[in-house]
Each structure stands twice: as structure tokens, then as C-alpha cells.
């Protein structure tokens, strides 16, 4: 079984222009350089993805399940549609595919009581299992004002996926350091935290965090950003994870951000064939570790 634990579907109207333009700029440049509008003539600046497109990609890549992570950037700039409408769309779009798609809640804790209300809504209505957060929008996880949010997630033993590493546009990269989560994890032991992208440029902070806290994990999403130019780097990072956090690392792709550079099927094939870990370790990465974490 293969579970992609880090996937996005989006509507342009639900993200501020300044965010979408910043994140899609590399795809636009790559498209112009190599594909000149193809394959498919996709206009990345106005592009949207949906569950049907994702399901088609999953079938090609032989991915069994995908965890959907909405991103709430509404505190950074104006959006044409609100965060509740966005999350409603995410959960309702995933409903026809209960064995394929696992939607998480996308919410900025800076929304305070609104964030708490929406988390409670999606737990009650859809049995939501997790939340995606993005500290570079302007907050630190260890701030006092965040305590009610973490307490709620701890009460429900929720999974929290947090960004770590590089950011673009008007976001604050410094706020994505994994170390800010240490007091949160110590205070809330039922909460399960996933540091995305193996911590990115802060990965040396991530490993001590995972060593200290049993409820901290990571994923390998975005590693294919180094492909095909630097496969040795990708293999070395996977080997490092196998040696240092063999029970705490999940497979993820950050779909669709790297599909032009190195698509899901090729990334999976690289992981299967390169000698970075045993066959047992590869099974753990692809699904075993995540399934164990999700057990109630």
C-alpha cells in the first residue's frame, strides 16, 4: 500500500493573489522553459486542482490513499471566498472517495474562536482526524494565545501537520522552526505532530525534537524538488531518515507542486529502487508508519 500523506487540492479564489503568484512562479518558469504551455496547455497562474484530477493521478502512480491538506492563507491577504467555504468544499469533495481521500482541516490558529469553532464543526460533522497549520503566516506555536487551540486538538487526539522550511512571498520563514513546538508537545501528549518536508532547512532542529517527543513525526514531501538535478541528495535524505527516525517518517509528495519537475510515479520508483533502506523500511515509509500513527 502507498499513502501520500501530503497532498493539496485548491481553488484559486480561496487563496490571496500574493500567495498564489509566489508559489506558482517556479512552475510558470519551468513550464515556459521546458513545456511552452504543455503538457495540456495548463495556465499555472490561474490553475485549480480538484479531487477528480487527483484521483486520476493516484491511479497512474498506484497510490492507494491521499491525505488532503488545505492551506489557510486568509490572514495574509484578501480572498474571494472564506476559510469555512474552502473547508466545506474540501470535505464535501472527498466524501465520494472514503477509501481514497482523507481530508484534514486547513485553519490558521490566529483566527481564535473561529478556528476552534471550525475544528469542532469538522470533527462532529465529518469525523476529521487532522489539521494543517502554517506558522509563517504570522505566529509561533509556543505563544500563549495558541494554548486553547492546542488543548482542543489534544482533547481529540488530533494529528497536526505543520509547514517547516522555506517559504515565499510575504511569509516569515523563521516562524517555521520545529523547535517552537517542543513545549506544545510536552504539554499535549495526545496530540500528534508531523513536521513537513523533513524540517526543510531546519531539519537539524527536527531530529532532536523527534528524539525528545514520542508524539512527533515527519514526512518526505517536497524531496522531489531536487529531482532530477540532484538525486544523490534525495537518496541521502531518505537514508538519513531511515537511520535516525525509522518509525517516524511518512511518504509525501506535496502534489501537485512538483509534477512538472518530477512526477509521483517517478518519485515512487526512485524510492523503491534506490538502496537507501531495507524493503521493510520502504514499507514503513510508504504506509506502515502512518497507519500506526493514525490508530486510535
ChimeraX commands (.cxc) that place a marker at each C-alpha (Angstrom):
marker #1 position 0.00,0.00,0.00 radius 0.5
marker #1 position 1.11,3.56,-0.74 radius 0.5
marker #1 position -0.29,6.53,1.17 radius 0.5
marker #1 position 0.64,10.02,0.07 radius 0.5
marker #1 position 0.37,11.96,3.33 radius 0.5
marker #1 position 0.93,15.43,1.89 radius 0.5
marker #1 position -1.39,16.45,-0.98 radius 0.5
marker #1 position -3.22,19.67,-1.91 radius 0.5
marker #1 position -6.29,20.47,-3.96 radius 0.5
marker #1 position -7.24,24.10,-4.36 radius 0.5
marker #1 position -9.40,26.77,-5.89 radius 0.5
marker #1 position -7.67,29.99,-6.85 radius 0.5
marker #1 position -10.48,32.03,-5.26 radius 0.5
marker #1 position -9.62,30.66,-1.83 radius 0.5
marker #1 position -6.02,31.94,-1.74 radius 0.5
marker #1 position -4.69,35.52,-1.73 radius 0.5
marker #1 position -3.20,36.53,-5.07 radius 0.5
marker #1 position 0.13,37.37,-3.42 radius 0.5
marker #1 position 0.43,33.78,-2.12 radius 0.5
marker #1 position -0.62,32.01,-5.31 radius 0.5
marker #1 position 1.63,34.14,-7.50 radius 0.5
marker #1 position 4.63,33.47,-5.22 radius 0.5
marker #1 position 4.13,29.72,-5.01 radius 0.5
marker #1 position 3.28,29.15,-8.66 radius 0.5
marker #1 position 6.07,31.31,-10.08 radius 0.5
marker #1 position 8.60,28.40,-10.23 radius 0.5
marker #1 position 6.04,26.28,-12.10 radius 0.5
marker #1 position 5.33,29.08,-14.53 radius 0.5
marker #1 position 9.06,29.50,-15.27 radius 0.5
marker #1 position 9.58,25.75,-15.63 radius 0.5
marker #1 position 6.57,25.46,-17.92 radius 0.5
marker #1 position 7.82,28.29,-20.13 radius 0.5
marker #1 position 11.35,26.89,-20.25 radius 0.5
marker #1 position 10.60,23.23,-20.99 radius 0.5
marker #1 position 6.98,22.77,-22.00 radius 0.5
marker #1 position 5.87,26.11,-23.53 radius 0.5
marker #1 position 2.32,25.71,-22.27 radius 0.5
marker #1 position 2.17,21.91,-22.40 radius 0.5
marker #1 position 1.50,19.23,-21.49 radius 0.5
marker #1 position -2.16,20.11,-21.55 radius 0.5
marker #1 position -1.63,23.82,-22.01 radius 0.5
marker #1 position -2.09,24.45,-18.26 radius 0.5
marker #1 position -2.07,28.11,-17.21 radius 0.5
marker #1 position -0.40,27.83,-13.81 radius 0.5
marker #1 position -1.28,31.36,-12.71 radius 0.5
marker #1 position -5.00,30.63,-12.96 radius 0.5
marker #1 position -4.87,26.87,-12.42 radius 0.5
marker #1 position -7.05,24.96,-10.00 radius 0.5
marker #1 position -6.94,21.33,-8.97 radius 0.5
marker #1 position -9.77,19.13,-7.80 radius 0.5
marker #1 position -10.44,15.68,-6.44 radius 0.5
marker #1 position -11.09,14.15,-9.87 radius 0.5
marker #1 position -7.72,15.28,-11.21 radius 0.5
marker #1 position -6.05,13.94,-8.08 radius 0.5
marker #1 position -7.78,10.56,-8.33 radius 0.5
marker #1 position -6.58,10.22,-11.93 radius 0.5
marker #1 position -3.01,10.97,-10.85 radius 0.5
marker #1 position -3.27,8.49,-8.00 radius 0.5
marker #1 position -4.35,5.74,-10.38 radius 0.5
marker #1 position -1.37,6.38,-12.66 radius 0.5
marker #1 position 1.06,6.44,-9.72 radius 0.5
marker #1 position -0.62,3.46,-7.98 radius 0.5
marker #1 position -1.19,5.49,-4.82 radius 0.5
marker #1 position -3.91,3.96,-2.64 radius 0.5
marker #1 position -4.79,6.92,-0.43 radius 0.5
marker #1 position -4.02,10.62,-0.21 radius 0.5
marker #1 position -4.23,12.93,2.79 radius 0.5
marker #1 position -5.64,16.29,1.67 radius 0.5
marker #1 position -4.12,19.34,3.37 radius 0.5
marker #1 position -5.93,22.66,2.76 radius 0.5
marker #1 position -3.88,25.80,3.38 radius 0.5
marker #1 position -5.44,28.77,5.18 radius 0.5
marker #1 position -3.67,31.92,3.99 radius 0.5
marker #1 position -6.67,34.17,4.58 radius 0.5
marker #1 position -4.93,36.07,7.38 radius 0.5
marker #1 position -2.18,37.11,4.94 radius 0.5
marker #1 position -4.36,38.79,2.31 radius 0.5
marker #1 position -7.91,39.03,1.00 radius 0.5
marker #1 position -9.56,36.02,-0.63 radius 0.5
marker #1 position -12.69,35.83,-2.75 radius 0.5
marker #1 position -14.08,33.01,-0.62 radius 0.5
marker #1 position -13.79,32.34,3.09 radius 0.5
marker #1 position -11.99,29.66,5.06 radius 0.5
marker #1 position -15.19,27.88,6.09 radius 0.5
marker #1 position -16.39,27.70,2.50 radius 0.5
marker #1 position -12.98,26.35,1.49 radius 0.5
marker #1 position -13.03,23.61,4.12 radius 0.5
marker #1 position -16.64,22.74,3.31 radius 0.5
marker #1 position -15.60,22.25,-0.31 radius 0.5
marker #1 position -12.63,20.08,0.70 radius 0.5
marker #1 position -14.63,17.76,2.91 radius 0.5
marker #1 position -17.63,17.52,0.59 radius 0.5
marker #1 position -15.38,16.84,-2.42 radius 0.5
marker #1 position -13.73,13.96,-0.57 radius 0.5
marker #1 position -16.99,12.36,0.60 radius 0.5
marker #1 position -17.47,10.19,-2.55 radius 0.5
marker #1 position -13.99,8.68,-2.06 radius 0.5
marker #1 position -13.86,7.49,1.57 radius 0.5
marker #1 position -11.34,4.75,0.75 radius 0.5
marker #1 position -9.14,7.08,-1.31 radius 0.5
marker #1 position -9.11,10.57,0.20 radius 0.5
marker #1 position -8.51,11.61,3.83 radius 0.5
marker #1 position -9.32,15.31,4.29 radius 0.5
marker #1 position -7.71,17.34,7.07 radius 0.5
marker #1 position -8.86,20.78,8.23 radius 0.5
marker #1 position -6.93,23.81,6.96 radius 0.5
marker #1 position -7.07,26.58,9.55 radius 0.5
marker #1 position -4.91,29.43,10.86 radius 0.5
marker #1 position -4.98,29.38,14.70 radius 0.5
marker #1 position -4.72,33.17,14.66 radius 0.5
marker #1 position -8.45,33.10,13.92 radius 0.5
marker #1 position -9.00,32.35,17.60 radius 0.5
marker #1 position -12.58,31.36,18.43 radius 0.5
marker #1 position -13.37,30.93,14.74 radius 0.5
marker #1 position -10.57,28.36,14.43 radius 0.5
marker #1 position -11.86,26.46,17.44 radius 0.5
marker #1 position -15.44,26.55,16.15 radius 0.5
marker #1 position -14.44,25.21,12.74 radius 0.5
marker #1 position -12.29,22.42,14.15 radius 0.5
marker #1 position -15.19,21.34,16.35 radius 0.5
marker #1 position -17.56,21.52,13.35 radius 0.5
marker #1 position -15.48,19.24,11.11 radius 0.5
marker #1 position -14.79,16.76,13.89 radius 0.5
marker #1 position -18.50,16.47,14.62 radius 0.5
marker #1 position -19.76,16.51,11.02 radius 0.5
marker #1 position -17.02,14.58,9.20 radius 0.5
marker #1 position -15.00,12.87,11.96 radius 0.5
marker #1 position -11.96,14.90,10.87 radius 0.5
marker #1 position -8.71,13.34,12.06 radius 0.5
marker #1 position -6.22,16.12,11.48 radius 0.5
marker #1 position -5.37,19.78,10.90 radius 0.5
marker #1 position -2.90,21.56,8.61 radius 0.5
marker #1 position -1.28,24.72,10.02 radius 0.5
marker #1 position 1.23,27.18,8.60 radius 0.5
marker #1 position 3.10,29.25,11.25 radius 0.5
marker #1 position 4.86,31.54,8.68 radius 0.5
marker #1 position 1.53,33.37,8.27 radius 0.5
marker #1 position 2.49,35.21,11.46 radius 0.5
marker #1 position 2.55,33.13,14.67 radius 0.5
marker #1 position 4.75,30.91,16.82 radius 0.5
marker #1 position 3.38,27.60,18.11 radius 0.5
marker #1 position 4.63,28.29,21.64 radius 0.5
marker #1 position 2.73,31.58,22.03 radius 0.5
marker #1 position 0.31,31.89,24.95 radius 0.5
marker #1 position -2.56,32.84,22.63 radius 0.5
marker #1 position -2.30,29.45,20.89 radius 0.5
marker #1 position -2.92,27.39,24.04 radius 0.5
marker #1 position -6.72,26.97,23.62 radius 0.5
marker #1 position -6.20,25.72,20.07 radius 0.5
marker #1 position -3.64,23.08,21.08 radius 0.5
marker #1 position -5.77,22.00,24.03 radius 0.5
marker #1 position -8.73,21.35,21.73 radius 0.5
marker #1 position -6.59,19.27,19.36 radius 0.5
marker #1 position -5.10,17.37,22.28 radius 0.5
marker #1 position -8.56,16.64,23.70 radius 0.5
marker #1 position -9.45,14.94,20.40 radius 0.5
marker #1 position -6.02,13.30,19.84 radius 0.5
marker #1 position -5.74,15.08,16.50 radius 0.5
marker #1 position -2.90,14.91,14.00 radius 0.5
marker #1 position -1.31,18.29,13.19 radius 0.5
marker #1 position 0.72,18.73,10.00 radius 0.5
marker #1 position 2.86,21.85,10.14 radius 0.5
marker #1 position 4.99,23.50,7.49 radius 0.5
marker #1 position 8.73,23.73,8.11 radius 0.5
marker #1 position 11.44,25.20,5.91 radius 0.5
marker #1 position 11.49,27.62,3.00 radius 0.5
marker #1 position 8.60,29.95,2.23 radius 0.5
marker #1 position 7.90,32.56,-0.42 radius 0.5
marker #1 position 6.15,35.88,-0.72 radius 0.5
marker #1 position 5.06,37.79,2.41 radius 0.5
marker #1 position 5.57,34.85,4.80 radius 0.5
marker #1 position 8.03,34.64,7.71 radius 0.5
marker #1 position 10.34,31.65,7.30 radius 0.5
marker #1 position 11.77,31.97,10.81 radius 0.5
marker #1 position 8.41,31.06,12.31 radius 0.5
marker #1 position 8.54,27.56,10.76 radius 0.5
marker #1 position 11.35,26.34,13.03 radius 0.5
marker #1 position 10.45,22.93,14.56 radius 0.5
marker #1 position 11.92,23.85,17.96 radius 0.5
marker #1 position 8.98,26.16,18.69 radius 0.5
marker #1 position 6.82,23.06,19.07 radius 0.5
marker #1 position 8.74,21.49,21.95 radius 0.5
marker #1 position 6.64,22.99,24.79 radius 0.5
marker #1 position 3.45,22.22,22.85 radius 0.5
marker #1 position 4.38,18.55,22.50 radius 0.5
marker #1 position 5.42,18.30,26.13 radius 0.5
marker #1 position 2.16,19.82,27.34 radius 0.5
marker #1 position -0.12,17.88,24.93 radius 0.5
marker #1 position 0.96,14.26,24.68 radius 0.5
marker #1 position -2.18,13.01,22.89 radius 0.5
marker #1 position -1.65,15.47,20.02 radius 0.5
marker #1 position 0.43,14.07,17.15 radius 0.5
marker #1 position 2.63,16.47,15.21 radius 0.5
marker #1 position 4.01,15.92,11.70 radius 0.5
marker #1 position 6.89,18.23,10.71 radius 0.5
marker #1 position 6.53,18.53,6.93 radius 0.5
marker #1 position 9.39,18.28,4.43 radius 0.5
marker #1 position 11.76,16.66,6.98 radius 0.5
marker #1 position 12.08,20.12,8.50 radius 0.5
marker #1 position 13.46,21.64,5.29 radius 0.5
marker #1 position 16.41,23.89,6.07 radius 0.5
marker #1 position 15.67,23.36,9.77 radius 0.5
marker #1 position 15.99,19.58,9.69 radius 0.5
marker #1 position 18.79,19.62,12.29 radius 0.5
marker #1 position 16.23,21.06,14.71 radius 0.5
marker #1 position 13.72,18.41,13.72 radius 0.5
marker #1 position 15.75,15.34,14.69 radius 0.5
marker #1 position 16.30,16.36,18.36 radius 0.5
marker #1 position 12.61,17.25,18.58 radius 0.5
marker #1 position 11.59,13.78,17.43 radius 0.5
marker #1 position 14.12,12.19,19.78 radius 0.5
marker #1 position 12.67,14.09,22.73 radius 0.5
marker #1 position 8.94,13.72,21.98 radius 0.5
marker #1 position 7.24,10.41,21.19 radius 0.5
marker #1 position 4.33,12.24,19.52 radius 0.5
marker #1 position 6.40,13.96,16.79 radius 0.5
marker #1 position 6.80,12.67,13.22 radius 0.5
marker #1 position 7.90,13.90,9.79 radius 0.5
marker #1 position 7.28,13.40,6.08 radius 0.5
marker #1 position 9.49,13.40,2.98 radius 0.5
marker #1 position 7.22,15.66,0.92 radius 0.5
marker #1 position 8.98,18.10,-1.43 radius 0.5
marker #1 position 12.15,15.99,-1.67 radius 0.5
marker #1 position 11.45,15.55,-5.37 radius 0.5
marker #1 position 12.08,19.28,-5.71 radius 0.5
marker #1 position 15.75,18.27,-6.02 radius 0.5
marker #1 position 14.96,15.88,-8.86 radius 0.5
marker #1 position 16.13,15.18,-11.45 radius 0.5
marker #1 position 19.09,17.54,-10.90 radius 0.5
marker #1 position 20.31,16.08,-7.59 radius 0.5
marker #1 position 19.05,12.52,-6.94 radius 0.5
marker #1 position 22.00,11.87,-4.62 radius 0.5
marker #1 position 20.66,14.49,-2.21 radius 0.5
marker #1 position 17.23,12.85,-2.16 radius 0.5
marker #1 position 18.68,9.39,-1.53 radius 0.5
marker #1 position 20.93,10.74,1.24 radius 0.5
marker #1 position 17.97,12.41,2.99 radius 0.5
marker #1 position 15.94,9.21,2.82 radius 0.5
marker #1 position 18.88,7.24,4.18 radius 0.5
marker #1 position 19.26,9.75,7.00 radius 0.5
marker #1 position 15.58,9.32,7.88 radius 0.5
marker #1 position 15.90,5.52,7.81 radius 0.5
marker #1 position 18.82,5.68,10.23 radius 0.5
marker #1 position 17.56,8.38,12.61 radius 0.5
marker #1 position 13.74,8.22,12.57 radius 0.5
marker #1 position 12.79,4.84,11.02 radius 0.5
marker #1 position 9.40,4.67,12.82 radius 0.5
marker #1 position 8.52,8.36,12.39 radius 0.5
marker #1 position 8.83,9.17,8.67 radius 0.5
marker #1 position 5.98,9.17,6.13 radius 0.5
marker #1 position 5.80,9.29,2.35 radius 0.5
marker #1 position 4.50,12.56,0.88 radius 0.5
marker #1 position 4.79,14.44,-2.40 radius 0.5
marker #1 position 3.28,17.92,-1.92 radius 0.5
marker #1 position 1.23,17.21,-5.07 radius 0.5
marker #1 position 0.82,18.99,-7.48 radius 0.5
marker #1 position 3.68,21.42,-6.86 radius 0.5
marker #1 position 6.44,19.22,-8.30 radius 0.5
marker #1 position 4.61,17.30,-11.00 radius 0.5
marker #1 position 6.31,19.15,-13.86 radius 0.5
marker #1 position 9.78,18.63,-12.41 radius 0.5
marker #1 position 9.45,15.02,-11.21 radius 0.5
marker #1 position 6.06,13.36,-11.07 radius 0.5
marker #1 position 4.67,10.99,-8.46 radius 0.5
marker #1 position 5.29,7.74,-10.42 radius 0.5
marker #1 position 8.96,8.58,-10.95 radius 0.5
marker #1 position 9.42,9.61,-7.31 radius 0.5
marker #1 position 7.87,6.35,-6.12 radius 0.5
marker #1 position 10.07,4.34,-8.49 radius 0.5
marker #1 position 13.19,6.09,-7.19 radius 0.5
marker #1 position 12.22,5.31,-3.60 radius 0.5
marker #1 position 11.53,1.66,-4.47 radius 0.5
marker #1 position 14.75,1.05,-6.38 radius 0.5
marker #1 position 17.45,3.10,-4.64 radius 0.5
marker #1 position 19.48,1.48,-1.80 radius 0.5
marker #1 position 18.64,3.95,0.96 radius 0.5
marker #1 position 16.87,1.44,3.22 radius 0.5
marker #1 position 15.61,-2.12,3.55 radius 0.5
marker #1 position 12.38,-3.36,1.99 radius 0.5
marker #1 position 10.84,-3.27,5.45 radius 0.5
marker #1 position 11.91,0.35,5.85 radius 0.5
marker #1 position 10.37,1.25,2.49 radius 0.5
marker #1 position 7.08,-0.34,3.57 radius 0.5
marker #1 position 7.20,1.72,6.75 radius 0.5
marker #1 position 7.74,4.89,4.75 radius 0.5
marker #1 position 5.02,4.20,2.17 radius 0.5
marker #1 position 2.26,3.33,4.65 radius 0.5
marker #1 position 3.19,1.39,7.78 radius 0.5
marker #1 position 4.35,4.29,9.93 radius 0.5
marker #1 position 1.38,6.47,9.04 radius 0.5
marker #1 position -1.18,3.73,9.66 radius 0.5
marker #1 position 0.30,3.05,13.09 radius 0.5
marker #1 position 0.17,6.72,13.99 radius 0.5
marker #1 position -3.48,7.04,12.92 radius 0.5
marker #1 position -4.68,4.17,15.14 radius 0.5
marker #1 position -6.93,5.42,17.90 radius 0.5
marker link #1:1,2 radius 0.2
marker link #1:2,3 radius 0.2
marker link #1:3,4 radius 0.2
marker link #1:4,5 radius 0.2
marker link #1:5,6 radius 0.2
marker link #1:6,7 radius 0.2
marker link #1:7,8 radius 0.2
marker link #1:8,9 radius 0.2
marker link #1:9,10 radius 0.2
marker link #1:10,11 radius 0.2
marker link #1:11,12 radius 0.2
marker link #1:12,13 radius 0.2
marker link #1:13,14 radius 0.2
marker link #1:14,15 radius 0.2
marker link #1:15,16 radius 0.2
marker link #1:16,17 radius 0.2
marker link #1:17,18 radius 0.2
marker link #1:18,19 radius 0.2
marker link #1:19,20 radius 0.2
marker link #1:20,21 radius 0.2
marker link #1:21,22 radius 0.2
marker link #1:22,23 radius 0.2
marker link #1:23,24 radius 0.2
marker link #1:24,25 radius 0.2
marker link #1:25,26 radius 0.2
marker link #1:26,27 radius 0.2
marker link #1:27,28 radius 0.2
marker link #1:28,29 radius 0.2
marker link #1:29,30 radius 0.2
marker link #1:30,31 radius 0.2
marker link #1:31,32 radius 0.2
marker link #1:32,33 radius 0.2
marker link #1:33,34 radius 0.2
marker link #1:34,35 radius 0.2
marker link #1:35,36 radius 0.2
marker link #1:36,37 radius 0.2
marker link #1:37,38 radius 0.2
marker link #1:38,39 radius 0.2
marker link #1:39,40 radius 0.2
marker link #1:40,41 radius 0.2
marker link #1:41,42 radius 0.2
marker link #1:42,43 radius 0.2
marker link #1:43,44 radius 0.2
marker link #1:44,45 radius 0.2
marker link #1:45,46 radius 0.2
marker link #1:46,47 radius 0.2
marker link #1:47,48 radius 0.2
marker link #1:48,49 radius 0.2
marker link #1:49,50 radius 0.2
marker link #1:50,51 radius 0.2
marker link #1:51,52 radius 0.2
marker link #1:52,53 radius 0.2
marker link #1:53,54 radius 0.2
marker link #1:54,55 radius 0.2
marker link #1:55,56 radius 0.2
marker link #1:56,57 radius 0.2
marker link #1:57,58 radius 0.2
marker link #1:58,59 radius 0.2
marker link #1:59,60 radius 0.2
marker link #1:60,61 radius 0.2
marker link #1:61,62 radius 0.2
marker link #1:62,63 radius 0.2
marker link #1:63,64 radius 0.2
marker link #1:64,65 radius 0.2
marker link #1:65,66 radius 0.2
marker link #1:66,67 radius 0.2
marker link #1:67,68 radius 0.2
marker link #1:68,69 radius 0.2
marker link #1:69,70 radius 0.2
marker link #1:70,71 radius 0.2
marker link #1:71,72 radius 0.2
marker link #1:72,73 radius 0.2
marker link #1:73,74 radius 0.2
marker link #1:74,75 radius 0.2
marker link #1:75,76 radius 0.2
marker link #1:76,77 radius 0.2
marker link #1:77,78 radius 0.2
marker link #1:78,79 radius 0.2
marker link #1:79,80 radius 0.2
marker link #1:80,81 radius 0.2
marker link #1:81,82 radius 0.2
marker link #1:82,83 radius 0.2
marker link #1:83,84 radius 0.2
marker link #1:84,85 radius 0.2
marker link #1:85,86 radius 0.2
marker link #1:86,87 radius 0.2
marker link #1:87,88 radius 0.2
marker link #1:88,89 radius 0.2
marker link #1:89,90 radius 0.2
marker link #1:90,91 radius 0.2
marker link #1:91,92 radius 0.2
marker link #1:92,93 radius 0.2
marker link #1:93,94 radius 0.2
marker link #1:94,95 radius 0.2
marker link #1:95,96 radius 0.2
marker link #1:96,97 radius 0.2
marker link #1:97,98 radius 0.2
marker link #1:98,99 radius 0.2
marker link #1:99,100 radius 0.2
marker link #1:100,101 radius 0.2
marker link #1:101,102 radius 0.2
marker link #1:102,103 radius 0.2
marker link #1:103,104 radius 0.2
marker link #1:104,105 radius 0.2
marker link #1:105,106 radius 0.2
marker link #1:106,107 radius 0.2
marker link #1:107,108 radius 0.2
marker link #1:108,109 radius 0.2
marker link #1:109,110 radius 0.2
marker link #1:110,111 radius 0.2
marker link #1:111,112 radius 0.2
marker link #1:112,113 radius 0.2
marker link #1:113,114 radius 0.2
marker link #1:114,115 radius 0.2
marker link #1:115,116 radius 0.2
marker link #1:116,117 radius 0.2
marker link #1:117,118 radius 0.2
marker link #1:118,119 radius 0.2
marker link #1:119,120 radius 0.2
marker link #1:120,121 radius 0.2
marker link #1:121,122 radius 0.2
marker link #1:122,123 radius 0.2
marker link #1:123,124 radius 0.2
marker link #1:124,125 radius 0.2
marker link #1:125,126 radius 0.2
marker link #1:126,127 radius 0.2
marker link #1:127,128 radius 0.2
marker link #1:128,129 radius 0.2
marker link #1:129,130 radius 0.2
marker link #1:130,131 radius 0.2
marker link #1:131,132 radius 0.2
marker link #1:132,133 radius 0.2
marker link #1:133,134 radius 0.2
marker link #1:134,135 radius 0.2
marker link #1:135,136 radius 0.2
marker link #1:136,137 radius 0.2
marker link #1:137,138 radius 0.2
marker link #1:138,139 radius 0.2
marker link #1:139,140 radius 0.2
marker link #1:140,141 radius 0.2
marker link #1:141,142 radius 0.2
marker link #1:142,143 radius 0.2
marker link #1:143,144 radius 0.2
marker link #1:144,145 radius 0.2
marker link #1:145,146 radius 0.2
marker link #1:146,147 radius 0.2
marker link #1:147,148 radius 0.2
marker link #1:148,149 radius 0.2
marker link #1:149,150 radius 0.2
marker link #1:150,151 radius 0.2
marker link #1:151,152 radius 0.2
marker link #1:152,153 radius 0.2
marker link #1:153,154 radius 0.2
marker link #1:154,155 radius 0.2
marker link #1:155,156 radius 0.2
marker link #1:156,157 radius 0.2
marker link #1:157,158 radius 0.2
marker link #1:158,159 radius 0.2
marker link #1:159,160 radius 0.2
marker link #1:160,161 radius 0.2
marker link #1:161,162 radius 0.2
marker link #1:162,163 radius 0.2
marker link #1:163,164 radius 0.2
marker link #1:164,165 radius 0.2
marker link #1:165,166 radius 0.2
marker link #1:166,167 radius 0.2
marker link #1:167,168 radius 0.2
marker link #1:168,169 radius 0.2
marker link #1:169,170 radius 0.2
marker link #1:170,171 radius 0.2
marker link #1:171,172 radius 0.2
marker link #1:172,173 radius 0.2
marker link #1:173,174 radius 0.2
marker link #1:174,175 radius 0.2
marker link #1:175,176 radius 0.2
marker link #1:176,177 radius 0.2
marker link #1:177,178 radius 0.2
marker link #1:178,179 radius 0.2
marker link #1:179,180 radius 0.2
marker link #1:180,181 radius 0.2
marker link #1:181,182 radius 0.2
marker link #1:182,183 radius 0.2
marker link #1:183,184 radius 0.2
marker link #1:184,185 radius 0.2
marker link #1:185,186 radius 0.2
marker link #1:186,187 radius 0.2
marker link #1:187,188 radius 0.2
marker link #1:188,189 radius 0.2
marker link #1:189,190 radius 0.2
marker link #1:190,191 radius 0.2
marker link #1:191,192 radius 0.2
marker link #1:192,193 radius 0.2
marker link #1:193,194 radius 0.2
marker link #1:194,195 radius 0.2
marker link #1:195,196 radius 0.2
marker link #1:196,197 radius 0.2
marker link #1:197,198 radius 0.2
marker link #1:198,199 radius 0.2
marker link #1:199,200 radius 0.2
marker link #1:200,201 radius 0.2
marker link #1:201,202 radius 0.2
marker link #1:202,203 radius 0.2
marker link #1:203,204 radius 0.2
marker link #1:204,205 radius 0.2
marker link #1:205,206 radius 0.2
marker link #1:206,207 radius 0.2
marker link #1:207,208 radius 0.2
marker link #1:208,209 radius 0.2
marker link #1:209,210 radius 0.2
marker link #1:210,211 radius 0.2
marker link #1:211,212 radius 0.2
marker link #1:212,213 radius 0.2
marker link #1:213,214 radius 0.2
marker link #1:214,215 radius 0.2
marker link #1:215,216 radius 0.2
marker link #1:216,217 radius 0.2
marker link #1:217,218 radius 0.2
marker link #1:218,219 radius 0.2
marker link #1:219,220 radius 0.2
marker link #1:220,221 radius 0.2
marker link #1:221,222 radius 0.2
marker link #1:222,223 radius 0.2
marker link #1:223,224 radius 0.2
marker link #1:224,225 radius 0.2
marker link #1:225,226 radius 0.2
marker link #1:226,227 radius 0.2
marker link #1:227,228 radius 0.2
marker link #1:228,229 radius 0.2
marker link #1:229,230 radius 0.2
marker link #1:230,231 radius 0.2
marker link #1:231,232 radius 0.2
marker link #1:232,233 radius 0.2
marker link #1:233,234 radius 0.2
marker link #1:234,235 radius 0.2
marker link #1:235,236 radius 0.2
marker link #1:236,237 radius 0.2
marker link #1:237,238 radius 0.2
marker link #1:238,239 radius 0.2
marker link #1:239,240 radius 0.2
marker link #1:240,241 radius 0.2
marker link #1:241,242 radius 0.2
marker link #1:242,243 radius 0.2
marker link #1:243,244 radius 0.2
marker link #1:244,245 radius 0.2
marker link #1:245,246 radius 0.2
marker link #1:246,247 radius 0.2
marker link #1:247,248 radius 0.2
marker link #1:248,249 radius 0.2
marker link #1:249,250 radius 0.2
marker link #1:250,251 radius 0.2
marker link #1:251,252 radius 0.2
marker link #1:252,253 radius 0.2
marker link #1:253,254 radius 0.2
marker link #1:254,255 radius 0.2
marker link #1:255,256 radius 0.2
marker link #1:256,257 radius 0.2
marker link #1:257,258 radius 0.2
marker link #1:258,259 radius 0.2
marker link #1:259,260 radius 0.2
marker link #1:260,261 radius 0.2
marker link #1:261,262 radius 0.2
marker link #1:262,263 radius 0.2
marker link #1:263,264 radius 0.2
marker link #1:264,265 radius 0.2
marker link #1:265,266 radius 0.2
marker link #1:266,267 radius 0.2
marker link #1:267,268 radius 0.2
marker link #1:268,269 radius 0.2
marker link #1:269,270 radius 0.2
marker link #1:270,271 radius 0.2
marker link #1:271,272 radius 0.2
marker link #1:272,273 radius 0.2
marker link #1:273,274 radius 0.2
marker link #1:274,275 radius 0.2
marker link #1:275,276 radius 0.2
marker link #1:276,277 radius 0.2
marker link #1:277,278 radius 0.2
marker link #1:278,279 radius 0.2
marker link #1:279,280 radius 0.2
marker link #1:280,281 radius 0.2
marker link #1:281,282 radius 0.2
marker link #1:282,283 radius 0.2
marker link #1:283,284 radius 0.2
marker link #1:284,285 radius 0.2
marker link #1:285,286 radius 0.2
marker link #1:286,287 radius 0.2
marker link #1:287,288 radius 0.2
marker link #1:288,289 radius 0.2
marker link #1:289,290 radius 0.2
marker link #1:290,291 radius 0.2
marker link #1:291,292 radius 0.2
marker link #1:292,293 radius 0.2
marker link #1:293,294 radius 0.2
marker link #1:294,295 radius 0.2
marker link #1:295,296 radius 0.2
view
